[in-house]
Amino acid sequence: MPKLKLKIPHSLTQAEAFSRIQQFLPELKARHSDKISDIKESWSGTTGTFKFIVSGFDVSGTIEVLDSVVVINGYLPMFALMFKSTIENTIREQADVLLKE
């Protein structure tokens, strides 16, 4: 499985960034319920694990909310390898909007 690693800087407090990230996954599911299913997440402090199915393929990883950066580590299905840069850019764009002051 191709690995995805992103570091997204933010200027929010860690608590505010964490709150916004936690609210995002249910919104993502609601907006893309035709493509995304079985979203599971669990948190230990400000580090979370996630897993969901996109168009029949498993996607999983971790999100760590730090003082000035959000670190996303994930694993994509093999078929997504040729779209990896597009996926990374989309995540960055969405994160920039989500974490904007």
Contacts in CASP RR format, 6 or more apart in sequence:
PFRMAT RR
TARGET T0000
AUTHOR 0000-0000-0000
METHOD contacts of the structure
MODEL  1
MPKLKLKIPHSLTQAEAFSRIQQFLPELKARHSDKISDIKESWSGTTGTF
KFIVSGFDVSGTIEVLDSVVVINGYLPMFALMFKSTIENTIREQADVLLK
E
1 75 0 8 1.000
1 76 0 8 1.000
1 77 0 8 1.000
1 78 0 8 1.000
2 75 0 8 1.000
2 76 0 8 1.000
2 78 0 8 1.000
2 80 0 8 1.000
2 81 0 8 1.000
2 84 0 8 1.000
3 73 0 8 1.000
3 74 0 8 1.000
3 75 0 8 1.000
3 76 0 8 1.000
4 72 0 8 1.000
4 73 0 8 1.000
4 74 0 8 1.000
4 75 0 8 1.000
4 76 0 8 1.000
4 84 0 8 1.000
4 87 0 8 1.000
4 88 0 8 1.000
4 91 0 8 1.000
5 71 0 8 1.000
5 72 0 8 1.000
5 73 0 8 1.000
5 74 0 8 1.000
6 71 0 8 1.000
6 72 0 8 1.000
6 88 0 8 1.000
6 91 0 8 1.000
6 92 0 8 1.000
6 95 0 8 1.000
7 69 0 8 1.000
7 70 0 8 1.000
7 71 0 8 1.000
7 72 0 8 1.000
8 69 0 8 1.000
8 70 0 8 1.000
8 71 0 8 1.000
8 72 0 8 1.000
8 91 0 8 1.000
8 92 0 8 1.000
8 95 0 8 1.000
8 96 0 8 1.000
8 99 0 8 1.000
9 68 0 8 1.000
9 69 0 8 1.000
10 17 0 8 1.000
10 68 0 8 1.000
10 69 0 8 1.000
10 70 0 8 1.000
10 99 0 8 1.000
11 68 0 8 1.000
11 101 0 8 1.000
12 20 0 8 1.000
12 99 0 8 1.000
12 101 0 8 1.000
14 46 0 8 1.000
14 65 0 8 1.000
14 66 0 8 1.000
14 67 0 8 1.000
17 65 0 8 1.000
17 70 0 8 1.000
17 99 0 8 1.000
18 46 0 8 1.000
18 65 0 8 1.000
20 98 0 8 1.000
20 99 0 8 1.000
21 63 0 8 1.000
21 65 0 8 1.000
21 70 0 8 1.000
21 98 0 8 1.000
22 43 0 8 1.000
24 98 0 8 1.000
25 39 0 8 1.000
25 41 0 8 1.000
25 50 0 8 1.000
26 39 0 8 1.000
28 36 0 8 1.000
28 39 0 8 1.000
29 36 0 8 1.000
29 37 0 8 1.000
29 39 0 8 1.000
29 52 0 8 1.000
35 54 0 8 1.000
35 55 0 8 1.000
36 52 0 8 1.000
36 53 0 8 1.000
36 54 0 8 1.000
37 52 0 8 1.000
37 53 0 8 1.000
37 56 0 8 1.000
38 51 0 8 1.000
38 52 0 8 1.000
38 53 0 8 1.000
39 50 0 8 1.000
39 51 0 8 1.000
39 52 0 8 1.000
40 50 0 8 1.000
40 51 0 8 1.000
40 52 0 8 1.000
41 48 0 8 1.000
41 49 0 8 1.000
41 50 0 8 1.000
41 51 0 8 1.000
42 48 0 8 1.000
42 49 0 8 1.000
46 64 0 8 1.000
46 65 0 8 1.000
46 66 0 8 1.000
47 62 0 8 1.000
47 63 0 8 1.000
47 64 0 8 1.000
47 65 0 8 1.000
48 62 0 8 1.000
48 63 0 8 1.000
48 64 0 8 1.000
49 60 0 8 1.000
49 61 0 8 1.000
49 62 0 8 1.000
49 63 0 8 1.000
50 60 0 8 1.000
50 61 0 8 1.000
50 62 0 8 1.000
50 63 0 8 1.000
51 58 0 8 1.000
51 59 0 8 1.000
51 60 0 8 1.000
51 61 0 8 1.000
52 58 0 8 1.000
52 59 0 8 1.000
52 60 0 8 1.000
53 59 0 8 1.000
54 77 0 8 1.000
57 77 0 8 1.000
57 79 0 8 1.000
57 80 0 8 1.000
58 77 0 8 1.000
59 74 0 8 1.000
59 75 0 8 1.000
59 76 0 8 1.000
59 77 0 8 1.000
60 74 0 8 1.000
60 75 0 8 1.000
61 72 0 8 1.000
61 73 0 8 1.000
61 74 0 8 1.000
61 75 0 8 1.000
62 71 0 8 1.000
62 72 0 8 1.000
62 73 0 8 1.000
62 74 0 8 1.000
63 70 0 8 1.000
63 71 0 8 1.000
63 72 0 8 1.000
64 70 0 8 1.000
64 71 0 8 1.000
64 72 0 8 1.000
64 73 0 8 1.000
70 95 0 8 1.000
70 99 0 8 1.000
72 91 0 8 1.000
72 95 0 8 1.000
76 84 0 8 1.000
76 87 0 8 1.000
80 87 0 8 1.000
END
